[in-house]
Every structure is written in C-alpha cells, then in structure tokens.
C-alpha cells in the first residue's frame, strides 16, 4: 500500500529528517505549488507552546527577510502546523556546514588555505555589516551555522534564532550566557545581553579564522570556568607559531580580532576583512583610522539617536514578528501530547500530527526561560525559592475559654442596659399574651370589651 505523503500547511510535502535539535527538527521538503525543494524548520508541539521559543522563530524569519540580498539563507514562507506551532520554510541548500569541513580536514590532517579563508570571510563580513547597520546582532556565529555551497557566493549564514535587535524587547534574562562556549566573546561571558553589539559577532568570526588556519581553538580548556578565564583574561594565542609560513602580520591581526575589550577590536565587518587581506600580504593595519573613529563615535551615541534607516528597517520587521506572534498564539488552543506509556514505541511525534490527549485549560503552560536555546553546561544551578514565612497564628482557644469570653462580654454590656432589657422583655411578653387571648376566643363568639381593647392596644 502506498504511503500518503505528509503535508505541512496543506502545501509542503515533508520528506526525510536532516537535522534534529532540542526544540524540533529540520526536514527536506517539496513545495507542491512550485515543485522546488525546500527546508522545513519545525518546532515540536512542546516547543510550539513556549512563547519565547515561538517568538524567537518569528524574529529569525523577520531577520532573514531584512537581510535579503546578502549571504543569509533565504526564507520563503512562514506557516503554521496542525499543532499550532510555526514552521519556517527556507531555501534548500546542497552542500555541508563548516563544522563538517573542519572534521574532514582534521581526519586528513590538513589545514585550511588562507586565501580561501579570505574569500569565505568576504560575504560573511558583508552580511554581518549589513545586519549590524540595521541594529541586528546574530549572537551565534559558529562553524555549524556557516554553510558551504557550490553556488555564488559560496557560503550561506544560517540560524538567526538567537539574533537580537537593539530596540527590541529582550528575550534573555540578565546574567544568562547565550551562544556556543568556544565562540562567545569576553563581554558575552559577563552575562548582560543588552550590552552586546556586532563586535561580538566579529570576535566569533575570528575564532573560526583561527581554527581554519591552525586546526585548533584559540582557547581550548577542559571546563567552562577555565575557558571563561582564558577568554576574558588570558594571553592571545599565536597563529604563526602553528603556521610558520604565514606573515607575522597575521598574528597582529588575530590579536586585535580576539582582543578582550570590544573597543580594541575591528569595529566593522569591512575593516575586519580588509585588515585580514592586508595581513596575508604582510602589511600591518593602522590602529586608528578616521573610519574607525567615526564608528566609535556612532557607538557612543545615546540610545534612540540612531539614524532613521537603522531604526526603521528592522524595527518594522520586529513589529511584524510581534504581530505574527499574537496571531499564532491566540488563534487557537493547542493540545498537549500524551506521555508515551511504558512499552510504547519512542518514535518522535511529527510536528504536524494533531497530538492525541486531553485539551488543555485556558492557561498556557509555564515557559522555562532558562532552557531557551541554551546549552545546559552554560547554566548555573538555581537554588529552590524559599517560601515566604506565613503569619504566625495564636494558640488555639479551648471551648471553656470561649464560653468564659462570651459570658464576660455579656457582663460588660453594663448595669444600665439591664433595665432596658427588662422593659423590652416585658413588652414582648404582653404582646404575646394578647395574641394568645385572641387566639383562645371561641369561634363565633365575640370577645369581651376589655379583651377587644387590649387586643387593639397590642396591635397598634
């Protein structure tokens, strides 16, 4: 029997899984309307209910739209699966990522060609400079997000899921470290994501360049604390010590590209690339130029004083992402997938399959912010919160004590109130007696004159 193709959003035929992550998977697919191959980046049902993860995907889509015409991967569509989770539709790329290339070189005991590195860095630095000009920071530059292809410009920059715009509301709590540990800049280790800018991306690109040229990481350590110490305070490593055939100027370039303080690094992607090409020719790059001074002056401007083109382009994209987020999260309620029973197959549920199980209540499940796009090794254990002390209750009162209190209260009404109470009781008794007399008069017999009078008195 022929298997019915699984369709996402009633348009995209879903094929083999080509990648998995903690929040979903990437599948090869075909657009039935155009016949072109596509890549489908899908969130799992659980991740699709986490508002932070959903908003990150929407921001990724809008960032890629804003960077059209660069070497950033092209986004084709954003659709919603049957589970309610968003699905990002991207161009299909034939090739392999730089991490796989590094692995192949390591196995063959080869090192990368410096001229090929310069050719690869050019479109990457141009793309990052465009992103930084409009206020976008990628924040996850690493070999796995650099994809090598045969078509021009020969490289694609992937995964803007961690990207941040300066004017957008932060999705990262203060003190959290985002990114891949070997590629994050010294200022990133300090934990304040609001202070990061494009120079952190260029630092990560310099780490990639060091690994390309030497086959090693510049700061390799056995644990995160040692790595953080080396990155934030250790000496900058030498490329020429491992590649003696390279000019000494390459070491000077690398020391500056990996500088601890952002102000000591190359300030833009174009300067970064031009200085590297000069270093390969054995030429030193000046420490300060009018262009660098201008960039530093712009970085020192007060928040909100950026030029209109910087504020407008991606601000509009982020606004669109916010609008998409509202539509995706409020359009429909999503079901909670059941836990697999013992003995059941542990086959992953397709993101577009309507999950079985009871419908959740109106409240959304809580979002675990500490797990969003973070490696568990990069998080410190948070001690459990201590419940606020409750107000101390007094000792329980016995029945005898309660009775005594009530009696005491009655006594405290005072002697002056006794006469008043007696008069009230007497009047009540008289009224009751009058009613009784009237009730006892036999039927058909008139009451006596005195009795009539008494009755009227008590009535009126």
N, C-alpha and C positions, 0 to 999 in steps of 0.2 A: 504494500500500500504506500502510495507516495505521500510524503510528509508535507503538510500545508505550511507554506512559508510564514514565519512570524513577522508581522508588520508593526513598525513603530509609527504612531500617529497616522495610521492608515496610508502611509506613503513610502516609508523606508523599509526595505527588506533587510532583515538583520541576519548576518552571517556569523562567521567564526569569531570567537573572543580572541583579541590580540593583546590585551593587557588587562590586569586587574589591580585594584587598589582597595584601601580600607573603606572607601565610600562608593564604590561602584566598579564599572568596567568599561573598556573601550572595545567596540566590535566593528568589524568590517561590514559594510552595508552597500546597498544599491538604491539609488533614488529611482523609483518606478516612473516618475514623470519625465525625467531626463535621461535615464539609463546610465548615468555616471556613477562611478564608485565613490563612496563617502566613508568617513569615520564617524561612528556614533559614540559619543561620550555620555554614558548613562549613570545616573545616581541610583543606588539601591533604594528599596522602599523605606528603609530606616533613615538613611541619609536624606531622602527626599522630604522627610518630616522635620528635619532640623533646619530652622530658619536661617542660621548662619551659613550652613553649607549651601543651601539653595541660593542665598544672596551672593555667595562667592562665585557660583557658576554663572549667575546673571551678570555680575561685574566682569567676569572673564569674557563673556560674549561681547559686552559693550566695549571692552578694551580692544579686542581684536577688530571690531568694526572701526574704531577710531584710528587703528594703525594699518588700515588697508593701503596697499601700495608699498609696504615695507616687506621685510622678510618674515614678519609674524605670520603664523599659519592663518589661512583664510577661513572664516566662519561663514557657513552657508545658510544656516537656519537654526532656530531655537524652537523646539516643540515640547509638548507635554505627553508623558506616557500615561497608560491607563491607571497607574498608581497615583498620578498627580505630580510625580517628580519631573523636573525638567530634563530635557535631553538636548545636548549640544551637537549639531551636525557640522562637521568640518570637512575640508578637502582631504581626499585620500592621498597619502604621501608614500611613494615607493622609495625605500632606502633603509637606513638604520641610524640610530642615535649615536652620539659621540661617545657615550659610555661603552657601547658595544665595540666601537672602533678602538678605544683605549685598551679594552680587554684583548682584542685581536693583536694589537701591537705588543702588548705585554707577553702574550703567549709566544709570539715570534721573536721576542727580544729586540724589538725595533723601537725607534723614537720618531716623533713627527717631524716633518720637514718645516723649517722656519718660514720659507716663502709661502707654502700652502697655508700655514697659520695666519700669515698676514692677509692672504686672500679671503680666508674664512672670517677673520675679525672685521673686515670692512663692512659687509652688510649687517652684521650683528651690531656694531657700534653705531651705524646709521639708524637702525631701528630703535636702539635704546636712546639715542639722542632725540629722536622724534618723540618717543614716549616721555622722556624727561622734560622736553619743552612744553608739553601739554599737562605736566604735573603727574605723570603716571610712573610709579616705581614697580618693577617686576617682582623683586624680593625673593626669587627662587631660581636664579641663574645657576645652572649646573649642567654637566655633560648629558644627562638624561633628557634635558629639555632643549638640547641643540640637535636638530635632526639633519643629517647629511643626505642630500638628494642629487640626482644627476642633472636636473634642470637648473637653469639660472635662477637665483644667484648661487646655487649650490648648497644652501643651508636654509633652514626654517627654525624660527624661535617658537617654542611651544609653551603651553600651560601658564596662562596668566591668572590662575586660580588664587594665588596669594597676592596679586597686584593690589596696590593701594593708590588712591588719588589723594593729594594733599588736602583738598577741600571736602572729601567725603567723610561720612561718619565712620569711625574706626570699628572694625570687627574684631580687633585684637586687644585683649586686656593689657594694661600696663604691667610690665615685668615678664611678659611672655616672650620667648625667643622663637622666631619663625625662620624657616629655611632649612637647608641641609648643612649640618655642622661644619663640614670641611670647606664650605664655600661662603659662609657668612662673615661679614665684615666686623671689625672690632666694635664699632658702635652698635651693631646688632646684638652683640653679647651683653651690652648694657641694659637691654630689655625694654627700652622705650620706643615703641614702633612709630610714634608720631614724629620723632626726630630724624627718621631715615629719609634719605633722598637718593637721587640717581647715582651718587658716588659709591653707594653700597653695591649696586649692580656692576659697576666697572671694577670694583675690587674682586667680585666673584669671577668676572671675565679674566682678570689677571691670574687667578688661581688656576683656571682652565689652561691659560697660556703656559704657566709653569709646568703643569702636568703634561701638556703636549710636548714641550721641549725636553723634559727630563725623565718622564715616566713615573714621577713621584709627586706626592702632595707637598706643598711648601711647609705645612705644619702638620706633620703626622704624629699622632700620640695615641697612647693605649686607652685613654679615657677622656671624657669630655672636659673635666677640670683641667687636665694637662693641656688639652688642645686650646681651651679658652685662654689659659695663661700664656701660651706661646703666641697666639694671635694678638692678644691685647698688650703684651709687654716684651715679647721675645725679639731677638735679632732677626732681620730679614734674610732669608736664605739666598745662596748664590746659584745662578744658573750656569755660569761659566765653569764653576768647579766640577759640574757634571757633564758639561758640553764645552770642552776647551777650545773647540774650533770656532765658537761664536765670539763676536767682538765684546770687549769689556763694557761697551755702552749698553749692552743688553742687561747686565747686572744693575747698572744705574737706573735703567727704565723699570726693571722689576722692583727694585727697592722703593721707587716712587709709586708705582702702581699698587703695591701692597702696604703703603705707609699706614701707620696706626691712626693718625689723625686725618679725617677727610680733607681738610684744607691743604694738606701736603701732597695729595694725590692729583692725578689729571682730573680736570674739572668737567670735561665733556667727552663724549664718545669720539668726536672728530679729532680732538687733541690726543686722546689715548692712542688712536690708530696711527696718526701721523708721526707721533713720537716713537712708536714701535718700528715703523718702517725706517725712520732715521737711525734708530739704534742698530738695526740689521746692517746698515751701511757704515756703522762705526761712528755715527755723529751723535754728539750729546744734545739733548733738548734743553733750552733755557729754562731756568727755574721759574721765571716770571715773564709774562708777555702781556701786552695790552689786552689781548683776548681773555687771558686768564683773570686779569684784574677786573675786567668787566663782568665776567661770570660770577666772581666772588662778591662783587657789589650787588648783583641781582639777587644772589642767595641771601644777602643780609637785609633785604627789604622786609618790611613788616608784613605779617600775614594779611592777605586780601588785597595787596597792592600789586599783584601780578598783572601783566598786560592782558587786555581783553581776550586775545586769541588763546592764551594759555588757560584762562578761566572758563572760556566758552566751550571749547571743543569737547573736552572730556566731562565737564560739568553736565552738559546736555546728555552725554552717554550715561553718566551715573544716574541722572534723573530718570532716564528711560529704564535703567536697571531697577530702580526703586518702584516704578510703575509696574514693570513686569512681575516683580516680587509680590506686590499686593495682589495682582490678578491670579498668580499661581497659588498663593497661599489661602486666598479667600474664595476661590471659585467653587471648590468642592471639598468635602471631607474625605479623608483617605483612611483606608482600612489598615488595621495592624496585622502583619503577617504572623501566623501562629508559630510557636516554638516547635521544632521537629520532635516528635515522640521518640523515645528510645527505640533503636532498631530501625527507624526510618532512614531512607537514603539522605545523605547530607548534600544532595545536589543543590547548587545555588539557584535561588528563585530568579527567573528572568525579570528584569525591572519592569517590563511592560505587562507581565501577567497580573491580572487582578488578584491580590492576595486573598486567601481564604481566612475566615475567622470573624470574630465579632466586630461590630462597628464601634470605634472609639467614642467617648463622650465629647462634648463640645470643647473641652480644654485641650490644647496642644500638649504633647509630651514635652518634658523639660529638655532644654538644649544643654549638652555638656560642652561648654565653651572651651575647656582645657584640651579637648580632644580634636578640635578642628584643625586639620591639616598639620598636625604636629607629630613629630616622632616621639614616642613615649620616653626615649632616653633623654630628651631635652627638657623634661618637666621635673620639677621637684615635687616630692610628696607634700600634700597639703594636710595639716593636722585636722581631725574632725572638729567641726564647730561645737563650742560649748554652749549648751542651752542656758538661756538667761535664768537666774535664780527666781523661783516663784515667791510670792509674798507669803511670809510665814503666817500660818493660821494659829489662833489662840487655842488653849487646851479645850477639849470637849467638855460641855456642861452636862452635869447629871440631871436626872428628872427632878430630884429633890431641890437642887439649886434653882432650876427653872420655876418650880412651884413657889419657892420662897420669894423669888424675884417678882412673880406676878402678885403675890399677897402684899409684898412691900409697896408695889405700885398702887394697889387699891387703897392702902392706908394713906399714901401720900396725896390722895385726892383732897384731903383736908377735912377738918371737922365742919367747916362752913358749908360744905357740899352735902352733909348728911340730911339737914332739914329739907333742902331742895329735893333730894332723892325721895324722902318720906312723902312729901306732898304729891309728888308725881305718881308714886305708887298708890296713894290713897285715891287720887282722881281716876286712876286706871281701874281700881277695884270697884269704885262706884259705877263707872261706865259699864263694867262687866255685869254688875248686879242688875242694872237697869235693863240690859239686854235679856238677862235671864228671866226677869219678871215678865217682860213682854212675851217671851217665848213660851212661858208657862200658862198664859191666859188660854182657857179652853176655847176651841173653835166655835164660832157662832155666838160667843158671849162677850159683851163689851167690857173692857177693863174699867175699874173704878175711876172716879175723877182724879183722885190723888195719884193713882198709878199713871194716868194719862199725862198728868203734869210732869211727873218725874221722867217719864219716857221722853217728852219733848225737850226737857232740860238737857238730858244727856245726849240727845241728838244734836241739839243746836248749840 
